[in-house]
Amino acid sequence: MGCRERQEKIYDWMNSEGISLVLFEDCERNRDQSVRYLSGQPGDSILALSAARKSVLIPWDMHMASLYADVDEIIPYTKFELDPYDAAKAAAVFFKIPYGSKIEIPPSTPYPAFLKYVEALSDFNVLCRANGAKNEVDKSRAVKDDSEIEIYRICAQKTNEIIDLLEKNVMNGSLKTESDIALFIEAECRKLNCDGVGFTTLAAGPERSFGIHCFPPFTAGDFAAKGLSILDFGVVYKGYTSDVTLTFARSPNKIQENLLSLVEQAFNLAFETTAAAFSSKNELNQGIECRDIALAVDDFFRKNGAFIPHGLGHGIGLEPHEAPYLRRPQSNTWRLEPGNIFTIEPGLYDPVHGGCRLENDVLITDAGAEILTKSKIIRL
Amino acid sequence: MGCRERQEKIYDWMNSEGISLVLFEDCERNRDQSVRYLSGQPGDSILALSAARKSVLIPWDMHMASLYADVDEIIPYTKFELDPYDAAKAAAVFFKIPYGSKIEIPPSTPYPAFLKYVEALSDFNVLCRANGAKNEVDKSRAVKDDSEIEIYRICAQKTNEIIDLLEKNVMNGSLKTESDIALFIEAECRKLNCDGVGFTTLAAGPERSFGIHCFPPFTAGDFAAKGLSILDFGVVYKGYTSDVTLTFARSPNKIQENLLSLVEQAFNLAFETTAAAFSSKNELNQGIECRDIALAVDDFFRKNGAFIPHGLGHGIGLEPHEAPYLRRPQSNTWRLEPGNIFTIEPGLYDPVHGGCRLENDVLITDAGAEILTKSKIIRL
């Protein structure tokens, strides 16, 4: 699906909702890959879509926009001194939006900025809603189309090649420290023609694996020494990121063995619960709520005296964390559907004995679910 | 200055303003190093400060908080299912904030979230202001104390060592591609005991230097081939990041030479204007507005038929971009003062002939200004 088709879907929605103008923003304080998803421009822009099915991009970098953006019009942001309120007003004038019409601004707009938009767009009805246009784009982004799934198969394959290399090189002792591991991934993913890493690699040796996300992300300290070491990384291919976590366990003690076993069982439980809900063998293959998978794992851990201090998983795509979310709060009403690609990542953390997390990327298909990546617990 | 002293400054301000409770938030969608600055906790937490001079941290990761946080009380965020509104309400109860009192939430709070805070804190007067508590912390963070300046001198020295190595290795041909450069910096900064890079290194060879911030950040393409190549990077030492940009010019043509010359002149003009405003030889050493430096450079470029499409500079610290900002809009009222550390980074970009940017980190002292880093235009 190209950018124009994605824009068309939003135009349809805007017309059904009676919204005349929608603004998306990707800026330093408010990153939103929806701008890239809808326009092709990789960042630092305002994108305005009108119900008359026309698009305008207001980018920071005109040279880059002229190469990347698939829109009807490009206006330099410097024309408005990078002021989003002036730019919004100009977009309304450009599209000749009738006074009193509904204009929707990004739901991430901070309250003080919201007041400035309302002032700048005082002739219009300004909407700023969690369940508005951005939510429509998020729903669209959450269901990957065939070309995105093809990209993800390649992305996962490259991730798996790196996992194999990591296992081999940790085993043979050529990767010893957290830095060795992280810099190896930086170099290897580029050899494999990836855009880069999806987020800062987290490599935590046994001294630091008690943290969910270790700080600093990696150090000169030992990795894969005696005990539990966690490695969380992703690589980006054609804009889309993988996200996997391996645990390296060297001569684990009984407490550590118990953590490993519980996490492995929790991963399998989550995946099997998911796959069963979409299995063609299951007459009731009506999908499942994300929340129910998280609660099933909570239940399993509770019965074993354990507790996962973070979400069970999240969608991946142009951002390393996006819809749908496998989280326990009642407010989470996402249902899984074919085309979703997301992580399952149970983890347990002991302040003394260290932590263990296992994370793989899962695709929902018409006939079930498929684990795309090959992370595992590696016993040394 | 330790975290407790920083908290005390905010307590003083709260009492003078009649604010009973202030909330700071550092979470995935709303990163704010103010939480680390005030509490020592490196991330993913809510920090609540009460006018009764007590602090409570509500972290995602309890194990990490028990190591890093210097606060009066730590309550796990999971207790509130990672719900910021429940956590805010609990903080108000914990501190026994009287009904009707003023509670200030972060100014980055999105409008839909603002409405939820107002609902959760319906017994209180909820404030969400650009010029509130967060602004006080930003002002405090912008003026580095002696220990922070000491860290910056070391950070700059490490940056300069890397600059020297880069120059040498580009000259002798051992660093050829954008990836070579970026991965070299990743590895070298860790050898120098830095925490890591301050942001994704931007290495743009002649084919891509037309972009202000090239995309992707670095590729397998040639760096420092014929024409103009831009390298923008920073390294983090004890939490604080440097931010420098070098331009490598190989056999530049006349148009490229003109860009290089204008950028060098603009850098010198900006620095000299800044230094003069604080010189002890200048009887009027009353400082200067950030905006006036940006306007002086705009003027210089305009007279030479050129235009800088981005800000002239920005403060650096725990974040790579923070106050003060050297930007032209009238709304920018920051004045420089001793202790400020910021970048000066004029740049010009031609869609055909490529771009040139020169960026160094500058410290305002009691007797003038000092360039801490040694970026330059390197002619090959």
Interface residues (C-beta under 8 A of the other chain):
Chain A: E28 R29 P42 G43 D44 W60 D61 M62 H63 M64 S66 Y68 P76 T78 E81 L82 D83 P107 S108 T109 P110 Y111 P112 F114 C128 R129 A130 S179 L183 E186 A187 R190 N193 D195 G196 T200 F210 G211 I212 H213 F215 P216 P217 F218 A220 F307 P309 H310 H321 R328 P329 Y349 P351
Chain B: E28 R29 P42 G43 D44 W60 D61 M62 H63 M64 S66 Y68 P76 T78 E81 L82 D83 P107 S108 T109 P110 Y111 P112 F114 C128 R129 A130 S179 L183 E186 A187 R190 N193 D195 G196 T200 F210 G211 I212 H213 F215 P216 P217 F218 A220 F307 P309 H310 H321 R328 P329 Y349 P351
